[in-house]
Structure formats: C-alpha cells, structure tokens
Amino acid sequence: MSISSIQLALGSWDEIKPLALPVRWAVFVEEQKVPSEDEIDALDDVSLHVVALLEGKAVATGRLCPDGRIGRMAVLGPFRQQGWGAAIMRALLQEADRRELQTSYLHAQCHALAFYEKFGFQAEGPVFDEAGIPHRLMQRQR
C-alpha cells in the first residue's frame, strides 16, 4: 500500500477514540500485554490525538499531551516499516511547534530508539520499566 494514500485525522479523545482505541488495544494490550487498565488514562481527555487512515481504517495513532509529551504511538503490525508511524510523528511535532512548545519528550520503548532519533529526539538517563517493557526517556528541543 502506498503511503501517499494516507489520511490523517486530528482531534480530541472524544472525536478520535473510536478510531484510535482499537489500534492502541491491538498493539498495547493484545500484542505487548500491557494491562488493559493502564491503556486509557487521564491524559487522553486533555491531549490531541492523531490517527492515520487507509481507506477509512485506522492503522496508526499517537497523542500529544499539553506538556509536550508524545505518547501512545502505535502502528498495527501489517503496516509497520511503511511510514505510518513517521506520518503520525510529523503531525504531532507540527502541532507541538504550532503550540510553541520548546521541548517535546517521550518514553520510548528501547527497540524504537532509532525511530525517534530520526526526528531529533535524544535518549537520556537509564533504561526503566513501564508496563513490563524497557523504555528510555527521550527529549527533543524545538
């Protein structure tokens, strides 16, 4: 499938939840075994959410929290390594710039460090456990 077919939808959790939640659930709860009670949190209601759509079906998602934290980046398995996550990240960083946030940060799963480095994020501090998965703090200055 061509990445040129991508369509992005941005909005509040109320608007995006029907599209984003199935992607997050499939990736985090079913695939990565994150406890289901940890998947939805209070930050969902105050964050900007983005989903990538292919022929009307959500294949990737992510969110930007008010403090510049990027999170809940998820791409359905069959669509990985095809640019969907990059499209989500570009949209989130564009919004962070629009909001004039000086710093964006995230908790990167260790296997994804190289992906985030491509967008200017730098790993800081030690590896830590989040939901049973090794992570590192990464930050990006505007």
Order of alpha helices (4+ residues) and beta strands (2+ residues): beta-alpha-alpha-beta-beta-beta-alpha-beta-alpha-beta-beta
